[in-house]
């Protein structure tokens, strides 16, 4: 029996523990450790982003348990507005079960409602399972950034 995922707007006061834990884990999955993660910088940045795009910053809940997180916004890139995925995240036990597609469907709807038809993200080139998923949902690599630490990917809606 398939359950329905719930997307809940992040309230930093209420959800601080979960969002910090999920974001820290995303660094471990992407880069091998969390040494590049700064909790205070992250929370400060989140506060600003949530104020501008509250529907873009959501926790994913299933069976009354938080299992993931999405961070989405609109940015300028090469003179035009694009959607930007700051984070697609599922807990380790939920990966590989088709739930990433549901997160992606939410993201596409968010971007459509914000009148953008192109979206980008950056991924660690060593996070091969994530890159495989991004390719599966139609994303293509644009090229390396940040001295090769990440690769920028793009897709159209």
RAQUIJO-V581387 format. One record per residue. N is the residue number from 1. RES is the residue in one small letter. SS is DSSP state (alpha for helix, beta for strand, coil for the rest). PSI is psi in whole degrees, -180 to 180 (999 if undefined). Layout:
n	res	ss	psi
N	RES	SS	PSI
N	RES	SS	PSI
This chain:
n	res	ss	psi
1	x	coil	125
2	x	coil	131
3	x	coil	165
4	x	coil	132
5	x	coil	141
6	x	beta	141
7	x	beta	115
8	x	beta	124
9	x	beta	135
10	x	coil	129
11	x	coil	110
12	x	alpha	-35
13	x	alpha	-41
14	x	alpha	-36
15	x	alpha	15
16	x	alpha	-47
17	x	alpha	-48
18	x	alpha	-48
19	x	alpha	-38
20	x	alpha	-44
21	x	alpha	-46
22	x	alpha	-43
23	x	alpha	-41
24	x	alpha	-45
25	x	alpha	-35
26	x	alpha	-33
27	x	alpha	-42
28	x	alpha	-46
29	x	alpha	-41
30	x	alpha	-42
31	x	alpha	-1
32	x	coil	-18
33	x	coil	173
34	x	coil	22
35	x	coil	-26
36	x	coil	1
37	x	coil	126
38	x	coil	108
39	x	alpha	-47
40	x	alpha	-43
41	x	alpha	-43
42	x	alpha	-49
43	x	alpha	-39
44	x	alpha	-47
45	x	alpha	-43
46	x	alpha	-42
47	x	alpha	-45
48	x	alpha	-46
49	x	alpha	-42
50	x	alpha	-37
51	x	alpha	-37
52	x	alpha	-34
53	x	coil	67
54	x	alpha	-34
55	x	alpha	-12
56	x	alpha	-10
57	x	beta	98
58	x	beta	149
59	x	beta	149
60	x	beta	127
61	x	beta	139
62	x	beta	134
63	x	coil	44
64	x	coil	22
65	x	beta	137
66	x	beta	126
67	x	beta	-4
68	x	beta	-178
69	x	beta	145
70	x	beta	139
71	x	beta	113
72	x	beta	143
73	x	beta	-179
74	x	beta	133
75	x	beta	166
76	x	beta	137
77	x	beta	121
78	x	coil	44
79	x	coil	6
80	x	beta	157
81	x	beta	134
82	x	beta	160
83	x	beta	148
84	x	beta	129
85	x	beta	109
86	x	beta	-32
87	x	beta	126
88	x	beta	121
89	x	beta	132
90	x	beta	146
91	x	coil	157
92	x	alpha	-43
93	x	alpha	-13
94	x	alpha	-7
95	x	coil	148
96	x	coil	14
97	x	coil	13
98	x	coil	0
99	x	alpha	-24
100	x	alpha	-35
101	x	alpha	-37
102	x	alpha	-38
103	x	alpha	-42
104	x	alpha	-40
105	x	alpha	-42
106	x	alpha	-45
107	x	alpha	-46
108	x	alpha	-41
109	x	alpha	-41
110	x	alpha	-47
111	x	alpha	-42
112	x	alpha	-43
113	x	alpha	-17
114	x	coil	16
115	x	coil	40
116	x	coil	145
117	x	coil	11
118	x	beta	141
119	x	beta	154
120	x	beta	165
121	x	beta	168
122	x	beta	138
123	x	beta	152
124	x	coil	131
125	x	coil	-18
126	x	coil	-10
127	x	coil	71
128	x	alpha	-33
129	x	alpha	-37
130	x	alpha	-45
131	x	alpha	-38
132	x	alpha	-44
133	x	alpha	-45
134	x	alpha	-40
135	x	alpha	-40
136	x	alpha	-35
137	x	coil	10
138	x	coil	12
139	x	coil	148
140	x	beta	149
141	x	beta	133
142	x	beta	-45
143	x	beta	173
144	x	beta	152
145	x	beta	171
146	x	coil	53
147	x	coil	37
148	x	coil	1
149	x	coil	-25
150	x	beta	160
151	x	beta	134
152	x	beta	136
153	x	beta	154
154	x	beta	149
155	x	beta	163
156	x	beta	149
157	x	coil	999
